[in-house]
Amino acid sequence: MEPFGSSNWLYIALVGLVVGVLARFVTPGRRRMGIILTALLGIGGALLGTWAGQQFGWYEAGEAAGFLGALLGAVVILGLLQLLRPGR
């Protein structure tokens, strides 16, 4: 199973970066993250979204809906980080 559609690490990092940037854009609040953490957020979101989407039967591997699943997964991770972050 290849959740990113490729085993090329550069491709995975670029897709993760795009997903991470989009997730940060659609969620409210200010986040202080660098480019590496943003890419890791997108990669983690893609892994979570791919796993959940295929477990629930929403889409199969390689479908375009996987990108939306990756974005949703990254938004969920951002939400969890916001909940776990100590208050100011």
FIKOLZA-1660 file (N, C-alpha, C; in steps of 0.1 Angstrom, whole numbers, plus 5000, padded with zeros to 4 digits):
% residues 88
   i   px   py   pz ch aa at
   1 5008 4988 5000  A  M  N
   1 5000 5000 5000  A  M CA
   1 5009 5012 5000  A  M  C
   2 5007 5021 4991  A  E  N
   2 5014 5034 4990  A  E CA
   2 5004 5045 4992  A  E  C
   3 5004 5051 5004  A  P  N
   3 4993 5061 5007  A  P CA
   3 4995 5074 4999  A  P  C
   4 5007 5076 4993  A  F  N
   4 5010 5088 4986  A  F CA
   4 5009 5086 4971  A  F  C
   5 5007 5074 4966  A  G  N
   5 5007 5071 4952  A  G CA
   5 5021 5070 4946  A  G  C
   6 5032 5071 4955  A  S  N
   6 5045 5069 4950  A  S CA
   6 5054 5066 4962  A  S  C
   7 5065 5060 4959  A  S  N
   7 5075 5057 4969  A  S CA
   7 5087 5066 4969  A  S  C
   8 5086 5077 4960  A  N  N
   8 5097 5087 4959  A  N CA
   8 5096 5097 4970  A  N  C
   9 5106 5098 4978  A  W  N
   9 5106 5106 4990  A  W CA
   9 5104 5121 4987  A  W  C
  10 5109 5126 4976  A  L  N
  10 5108 5140 4972  A  L CA
  10 5093 5143 4969  A  L  C
  11 5087 5133 4962  A  Y  N
  11 5072 5135 4959  A  Y CA
  11 5064 5135 4972  A  Y  C
  12 5067 5126 4981  A  I  N
  12 5060 5125 4994  A  I CA
  12 5062 5138 5001  A  I  C
  13 5074 5144 5002  A  A  N
  13 5076 5156 5009  A  A CA
  13 5069 5168 5003  A  A  C
  14 5068 5168 4989  A  L  N
  14 5061 5179 4983  A  L CA
  14 5046 5178 4985  A  L  C
  15 5041 5166 4984  A  V  N
  15 5026 5165 4987  A  V CA
  15 5023 5168 5001  A  V  C
  16 5032 5164 5010  A  G  N
  16 5030 5167 5024  A  G CA
  16 5030 5182 5027  A  G  C
  17 5040 5189 5020  A  L  N
  17 5040 5203 5022  A  L CA
  17 5028 5210 5017  A  L  C
  18 5023 5206 5005  A  V  N
  18 5011 5212 5000  A  V CA
  18 4999 5210 5009  A  V  C
  19 4997 5197 5013  A  V  N
  19 4986 5194 5022  A  V CA
  19 4988 5202 5036  A  V  C
  20 5000 5203 5041  A  G  N
  20 5002 5210 5053  A  G CA
  20 4999 5225 5052  A  G  C
  21 5003 5231 5041  A  V  N
  21 5000 5245 5039  A  V CA
  21 4985 5247 5038  A  V  C
  22 4978 5239 5030  A  L  N
  22 4964 5240 5029  A  L CA
  22 4957 5238 5042  A  L  C
  23 4961 5228 5050  A  A  N
  23 4955 5226 5063  A  A CA
  23 4957 5238 5072  A  A  C
  24 4968 5244 5072  A  R  N
  24 4971 5256 5080  A  R CA
  24 4963 5268 5075  A  R  C
  25 4960 5268 5062  A  F  N
  25 4952 5279 5057  A  F CA
  25 4938 5278 5061  A  F  C
  26 4932 5266 5061  A  V  N
  26 4918 5265 5063  A  V CA
  26 4914 5264 5078  A  V  C
  27 4924 5262 5087  A  T  N
  27 4920 5262 5101  A  T CA
  27 4923 5276 5107  A  T  C
  28 4914 5280 5116  A  P  N
  28 4916 5293 5122  A  P CA
  28 4928 5293 5133  A  P  C
  29 4933 5305 5135  A  G  N
  29 4944 5306 5145  A  G CA
  29 4957 5307 5139  A  G  C
  30 4966 5312 5147  A  R  N
  30 4980 5315 5142  A  R CA
  30 4989 5303 5147  A  R  C
  31 4996 5297 5138  A  R  N
  31 5005 5286 5141  A  R CA
  31 5019 5290 5137  A  R  C
  32 5028 5288 5147  A  R  N
  32 5042 5291 5144  A  R CA
  32 5049 5277 5141  A  R  C
  33 5049 5275 5128  A  M  N
  33 5056 5262 5123  A  M CA
  33 5064 5266 5111  A  M  C
  34 5075 5259 5111  A  G  N
  34 5084 5261 5099  A  G CA
  34 5080 5252 5088  A  G  C
  35 5088 5253 5077  A  I  N
  35 5084 5245 5065  A  I CA
  35 5085 5230 5068  A  I  C
  36 5095 5226 5076  A  I  N
  36 5096 5211 5078  A  I CA
  36 5085 5206 5087  A  I  C
  37 5081 5213 5097  A  L  N
  37 5069 5209 5105  A  L CA
  37 5056 5209 5097  A  L  C
  38 5055 5219 5088  A  T  N
  38 5043 5219 5079  A  T CA
  38 5043 5207 5070  A  T  C
  39 5054 5204 5065  A  A  N
  39 5055 5192 5056  A  A CA
  39 5052 5179 5064  A  A  C
  40 5057 5178 5076  A  L  N
  40 5055 5166 5085  A  L CA
  40 5040 5166 5088  A  L  C
  41 5034 5177 5091  A  L  N
  41 5019 5178 5093  A  L CA
  41 5012 5172 5082  A  L  C
  42 5015 5176 5069  A  G  N
  42 5009 5171 5058  A  G CA
  42 5011 5156 5055  A  G  C
  43 5023 5151 5058  A  I  N
  43 5026 5137 5056  A  I CA
  43 5018 5129 5067  A  I  C
  44 5017 5134 5079  A  G  N
  44 5010 5127 5089  A  G CA
  44 4995 5127 5086  A  G  C
  45 4990 5139 5081  A  G  N
  45 4976 5140 5077  A  G CA
  45 4973 5130 5066  A  G  C
  46 4982 5129 5056  A  A  N
  46 4980 5120 5045  A  A CA
  46 4979 5105 5050  A  A  C
  47 4988 5102 5059  A  L  N
  47 4988 5088 5065  A  L CA
  47 4975 5086 5072  A  L  C
  48 4970 5095 5081  A  L  N
  48 4958 5094 5088  A  L CA
  48 4946 5093 5079  A  L  C
  49 4945 5103 5070  A  G  N
  49 4934 5103 5060  A  G CA
  49 4933 5091 5051  A  G  C
  50 4944 5086 5047  A  T  N
  50 4944 5074 5038  A  T CA
  50 4940 5062 5046  A  T  C
  51 4945 5060 5058  A  W  N
  51 4941 5049 5066  A  W CA
  51 4926 5049 5069  A  W  C
  52 4921 5061 5074  A  A  N
  52 4907 5062 5078  A  A CA
  52 4898 5061 5066  A  A  C
  53 4901 5067 5055  A  G  N
  53 4893 5066 5043  A  G CA
  53 4892 5052 5037  A  G  C
  54 4903 5045 5038  A  Q  N
  54 4902 5031 5033  A  Q CA
  54 4896 5021 5043  A  Q  C
  55 4897 5024 5056  A  Q  N
  55 4891 5016 5066  A  Q CA
  55 4876 5017 5066  A  Q  C
  56 4871 5029 5063  A  F  N
  56 4856 5031 5063  A  F CA
  56 4851 5029 5049  A  F  C
  57 4859 5026 5039  A  G  N
  57 4854 5023 5026  A  G CA
  57 4850 5035 5018  A  G  C
  58 4855 5047 5021  A  W  N
  58 4851 5059 5014  A  W CA
  58 4858 5060 5001  A  W  C
  59 4870 5055 4999  A  Y  N
  59 4877 5055 4986  A  Y CA
  59 4888 5044 4987  A  Y  C
  60 4892 5041 4975  A  E  N
  60 4903 5031 4973  A  E CA
  60 4916 5038 4971  A  E  C
  61 4927 5030 4972  A  A  N
  61 4940 5036 4969  A  A CA
  61 4941 5041 4955  A  A  C
  62 4947 5053 4954  A  G  N
  62 4950 5059 4941  A  G CA
  62 4938 5068 4936  A  G  C
  63 4928 5069 4943  A  E  N
  63 4917 5078 4939  A  E CA
  63 4920 5092 4943  A  E  C
  64 4914 5102 4936  A  A  N
  64 4916 5116 4938  A  A CA
  64 4910 5120 4952  A  A  C
  65 4901 5113 4957  A  A  N
  65 4895 5116 4970  A  A CA
  65 4905 5115 4981  A  A  C
  66 4916 5108 4978  A  G  N
  66 4927 5106 4988  A  G CA
  66 4933 5120 4992  A  G  C
  67 4934 5129 4983  A  F  N
  67 4939 5142 4986  A  F CA
  67 4930 5149 4996  A  F  C
  68 4917 5148 4994  A  L  N
  68 4908 5155 5004  A  L CA
  68 4909 5147 5018  A  L  C
  69 4911 5134 5017  A  G  N
  69 4913 5127 5030  A  G CA
  69 4925 5131 5037  A  G  C
  70 4936 5134 5029  A  A  N
  70 4949 5138 5035  A  A CA
  70 4947 5152 5041  A  A  C
  71 4940 5161 5035  A  L  N
  71 4937 5174 5040  A  L CA
  71 4929 5173 5053  A  L  C
  72 4919 5165 5053  A  L  N
  72 4910 5163 5064  A  L CA
  72 4918 5157 5076  A  L  C
  73 4927 5148 5073  A  G  N
  73 4936 5142 5083  A  G CA
  73 4945 5152 5089  A  G  C
  74 4951 5161 5081  A  A  N
  74 4960 5172 5086  A  A CA
  74 4952 5182 5095  A  A  C
  75 4940 5185 5091  A  V  N
  75 4931 5194 5099  A  V CA
  75 4928 5188 5112  A  V  C
  76 4926 5174 5113  A  V  N
  76 4923 5167 5125  A  V CA
  76 4935 5168 5134  A  V  C
  77 4947 5166 5128  A  I  N
  77 4959 5166 5136  A  I CA
  77 4962 5180 5142  A  I  C
  78 4959 5191 5134  A  L  N
  78 4960 5204 5139  A  L CA
  78 4950 5207 5150  A  L  C
  79 4938 5202 5149  A  G  N
  79 4929 5203 5160  A  G CA
  79 4933 5196 5172  A  G  C
  80 4939 5184 5171  A  L  N
  80 4944 5177 5183  A  L CA
  80 4955 5185 5189  A  L  C
  81 4964 5190 5181  A  L  N
  81 4975 5198 5186  A  L CA
  81 4970 5210 5194  A  L  C
  82 4960 5217 5189  A  Q  N
  82 4954 5228 5195  A  Q CA
  82 4949 5225 5209  A  Q  C
  83 4942 5213 5210  A  L  N
  83 4936 5209 5222  A  L CA
  83 4947 5205 5233  A  L  C
  84 4958 5199 5228  A  L  N
  84 4969 5195 5237  A  L CA
  84 4978 5206 5241  A  L  C
  85 4978 5217 5233  A  R  N
  85 4987 5228 5236  A  R CA
  85 4983 5235 5249  A  R  C
  86 4993 5238 5257  A  P  N
  86 4990 5245 5270  A  P CA
  86 4984 5259 5267  A  P  C
  87 4975 5263 5276  A  G  N
  87 4968 5276 5274  A  G CA
  87 4978 5287 5278  A  G  C
  88 4975 5299 5272  A  R  N
  88 4983 5310 5275  A  R CA
  88 4976 5319 5285  A  R  C
% end
